[in-house]
């Protein structure tokens, strides 16, 4: 009987890998077969700043409370050690929750006393690690009622199907990432231009490497517990409105998305944030893509200051220009003439003339028009510069 039940569940598990909307129903079936009364699938990723939970038979308010409160303070409440122990196990290995969090220790936590008990969850739980990814973790847990325990037969059945859960979830994650990159159009990041995806509550579902760098260099962006929270109230309100327009395309008659200008002090150039709907197909919008969260908006963050510094650096490395020559070259590329470029650089026209002759020699051109064509990409497609 156990063998037949395992075979039936394994087939359904791989169906869920290709149709993620089946996961909630599948989790209930697995839990029922193993004698559980509640079940959950959790995914947490420091890289993408995301946490999500599928728990079909739990009170939705308790799930939201877990996300909003306990996942924020939980790592100060012993969760870090539990996650470390979970990740130390190979993907597909079934563990007793009490191995991850000893009963006496867990019973003293606020999480147990203020949340766990109110959910009528016992400490007898079977847990399986679903990933071996660095830092990120996904797990599936099945729970008994208080003072109940799993039988040897129930444990054996879960151990038989757990490796398939891990493989299917890994497969689903890979498929979802590929589908999202195709539908969302996430391009390779470059200095000064980062891409992030947000769910409807501004939780970050995905952030590329340059976006991660921009979070550190632009404190005005605001990042709190994986949620984009601009420091300026008007910017935060505008972001919420634009995300809402992407989540519900009927909210904005003029079309979803838009632009936000984030100002900075000390005469520094502003940061531009472009907000667009993900462009995902209707079917894929209804499932979690990066992890388990559902991205509705894709943001492109452009830091002109950082972008300009990188372009100066590339000119210096590619053509051997001095910092002053590289700066003047970028001003020339704006196309309004030598005198205007000199004025923006704060130099005399005679100095600008000297700069230009030296730039011609180093780049290998004779006229200003040739320089602009070359660095705008007309003559050399490998360059990444363009006129503004």
C-alpha positions, 0 to 999 in steps of 0.5 A, a space after each residue: 500500500 505504501 509503495 502504491 501511494 508513493 508512486 501515485 504521489 511521485 507522479 503528481 510531484 513532477 506534474 507540479 514542477 511544470 504546473 506550479 499552481 498545483 503545489 498547494 493541492 499537492 502539499 495537502 495530498 502529501 500531508 494527508 498521506 503521511 498523517 500530517 494535519 498541516 503543511 507548508 512550503 517555505 522559500 527564503 533568499 537573502 540574495 533576492 530579499 524574498 520570503 514566501 510561504 505556501 500553507 493551504 490549510 493555515 489561517 491566512 492572517 497567521 501566514 501574513 503575521 508570520 511573514 510580516 513579523 516572525 520572519 523579521 525577528 525570527 532570525 534573532 529567535 533561533 531561526 538562523 541556527 535552524 536554517 544552518 542545520 537545515 542547509 547542512 543536510 543534503 537536498 531531499 534528506 528528511 529531518 525531524 524538526 526537533 533535530 533542528 530546534 530541540 524541544 526544550 529550546 524551542 518551547 522558550 521562544 516567543 515564536 512558539 508561545 505567541 504563534 506556533 501554539 495558537 496554530 495548534 501545531 505540535 513539535 512533531 514535524 517532518 522537514 525536508 531541505 529542498 535546495 543546496 543553494 548557497 545562503 538561500 533555502 527552501 523547505 517543506 514541513 509536515 506537522 502533527 497536532 500537539 502530543 502526537 507523533 509520526 509512525 514509522 510507516 508514515 516517516 518511511 513514506 515521506 522519506 520515499 517521496 522527499 528526494 522527488 520533492 527536492 528534484 521537482 522543486 529544483 526543476 520548477 525553479 530553473 524553469 521559472 527563472 528561464 521563463 521570467 528572464 524571457 518574459 520580463 526581459 532582465 538584461 545583463 546589468 552594467 554599472 549605474 543601471 540596475 534591475 529589480 522586480 517587485 511584488 505588489 507590496 514592493 517586496 524585492 523578488 529579484 535584484 541583479 548585481 548592479 542593483 545590489 551595488 546601488 542599494 549600498 551606494 544610494 541610501 535614499 533608495 531605502 531597503 528594509 527587510 527586503 522591501 523597497 522603501 524610499 526615504 522621501 515620502 513623496 517618492 515612496 507614495 509615487 512608487 506605491 501608485 506605480 506598482 499598483 498600476 502594474 498589478 492592476 492594469 485598470 487603475 491607470 487610464 494612461 497606462 501602467 508604470 511610469 518614472 520617478 526622480 529621486 533627488 540627492 543633495 550636494 549638487 549630485 545628479 538625481 537617480 531615475 527609476 523607471 517602473 513597468 509591468 513585468 510583461 509576463 503572460 497571464 498564466 505566469 503572473 499567477 504563479 511564483 517565479 523567483 522563489 514563490 513571490 509573484 513579481 508585478 513590476 520591473 524597475 530600472 534604476 539609473 544612477 547617472 553619477 555612477 554610470 558617468 564614472 564608469 564611462 570615464 574609466 572605460 575611456 581612460 583604459 581603452 584609449 589612455 586618456 587622462 581623467 580630464 580628457 575623458 571628462 571632456 570627451 563625454 561632454 563633447 558626445 552631448 553634441 552641442 559643440 566645443 565651447 558648451 562642453 568647455 563651459 560645463 567642464 569649467 575650462 577655457 576654450 584654449 584648454 578645450 582645444 588642446 584636450 581635443 587634439 590630444 584626444 584625436 591622437 589617442 583615439 585615432 581620429 582627425 575630426 570631432 564628427 569622427 570622434 562622436 561617430 566612433 564613441 557613439 557606436 557607429 564605427 566600433 560596435 564594441 563600445 557602449 557609449 551613445 549620445 544623450 
